[in-house]
Amino acid sequence: MKARDGGMWWGTAVEAPDPGALGRFYAGLLDWHVGHEEPGTTIVAASPSGPFLVFQYAEDHVRPVWPPVPGGQRPMMHFDFQVGDLEAAVAEAVERGAVPVPDPLHPHVRTLLDPAGHPFCLCYDGE
């Protein structure tokens, strides 16, 4: 694999039943912009050069189960986002459509589910 150069882009692809809605959820949550949208694909970007989150249509999308349970659809990945005010960030995410997961595992981390059921964590790294 060649080293990344200025003409290449990079990002993470996430399957979703409604990539446009999920892309707009993360664009709003992260204060990024929707850089490209077409049927079946929505790309959210921090800047014109990335990083990028690519949301792709999956007809047979099965919502992950969190926390994982035997026989349930396991999450294949999750995002961690550092925040300056944990409770305000959780409130904003919930207002945008996220669902909090009860019983946080760590006092400075809150796990939520995005509108497609993917878990993500808001992490406070303060004093």
C-alpha positions in Angstrom: 0.0 0.0 0.0 1.3 3.4 -1.0 1.5 6.2 1.6 -1.5 8.5 1.6 -1.0 11.6 -0.5 -2.9 14.8 -0.9 -5.2 13.4 -3.6 -6.5 10.5 -1.5 -9.3 10.6 1.1 -9.9 8.4 4.1 -12.7 7.7 6.4 -14.9 5.1 8.0 -17.9 3.5 6.3 -21.0 2.7 8.4 -24.0 0.7 7.2 -27.5 2.1 7.9 -31.1 1.7 6.8 -31.3 5.4 6.2 -27.8 6.8 5.4 -29.1 10.4 4.9 -30.7 10.6 8.3 -27.8 9.0 10.0 -25.3 11.2 8.2 -27.3 14.3 9.2 -27.4 13.1 12.8 -23.6 12.8 13.0 -23.1 16.1 11.0 -25.2 17.9 13.6 -23.7 16.1 16.6 -20.1 16.8 15.5 -20.7 20.2 13.9 -19.4 18.8 10.6 -21.0 19.2 7.2 -22.6 16.9 4.7 -20.0 16.9 1.9 -21.9 14.6 -0.5 -25.2 12.9 -0.7 -26.8 10.6 -3.3 -29.3 7.8 -3.0 -27.7 5.1 -0.8 -24.7 7.2 0.4 -24.1 10.2 2.6 -20.6 11.5 3.3 -20.0 13.7 6.3 -16.7 15.6 6.6 -14.8 17.6 9.3 -13.1 19.6 6.5 -12.7 19.4 2.7 -9.7 17.1 3.3 -11.3 14.9 5.9 -11.7 12.9 8.0 -14.8 11.5 6.5 -17.7 9.4 7.8 -19.4 7.5 4.9 -22.9 6.2 5.6 -24.1 3.5 3.2 -27.5 1.9 2.7 -27.8 -1.6 3.9 -31.1 -3.2 3.0 -30.7 -6.0 5.6 -29.4 -3.8 8.4 -29.9 -5.3 11.8 -29.7 -3.0 14.8 -26.8 -4.0 17.1 -27.7 -5.0 20.7 -25.9 -3.0 23.4 -24.7 -4.2 25.7 -24.0 -7.3 23.7 -25.9 -10.5 24.5 -25.4 -14.0 23.3 -27.1 -14.5 20.0 -27.7 -10.8 19.5 -26.3 -8.7 16.7 -23.0 -7.5 18.1 -21.8 -3.9 17.3 -19.0 -4.1 14.7 -17.5 -0.8 15.7 -18.2 2.3 17.7 -17.1 5.9 17.8 -15.5 7.7 20.8 -15.9 11.5 20.9 -14.1 13.7 23.5 -16.3 16.4 24.9 -15.8 19.4 27.2 -19.1 19.1 29.1 -20.3 15.6 29.4 -23.9 16.2 30.6 -24.5 19.0 28.0 -23.1 16.7 25.2 -25.4 13.9 26.3 -28.4 16.2 26.4 -27.6 17.5 22.9 -27.1 14.0 21.5 -30.5 12.9 23.0 -32.2 16.0 21.5 -30.8 14.9 18.1 -32.2 11.4 18.4 -29.7 9.4 20.4 -30.8 7.0 23.1 -28.6 6.8 26.3 -27.6 3.4 27.6 -28.3 3.0 31.3 -25.5 2.2 33.9 -22.4 3.9 32.5 -19.3 1.8 32.8 -17.1 4.7 33.7 -17.9 8.0 35.5 -16.4 10.1 32.6 -18.0 8.1 29.7 -21.5 7.9 28.5 -22.6 5.3 25.9 -25.5 6.2 23.6 -27.1 4.6 20.6 -27.4 6.6 17.4 -30.7 6.5 15.4 -29.6 3.3 13.6 -28.7 1.6 16.9 -24.9 1.9 16.6 -23.3 2.6 20.0 -21.0 5.6 20.4 -19.3 7.0 23.5 -19.0 10.6 24.7 -15.9 10.9 26.8 -15.0 13.7 29.2 -11.2 14.1 29.6 -11.2 16.8 32.2 -10.0 17.3 35.7 
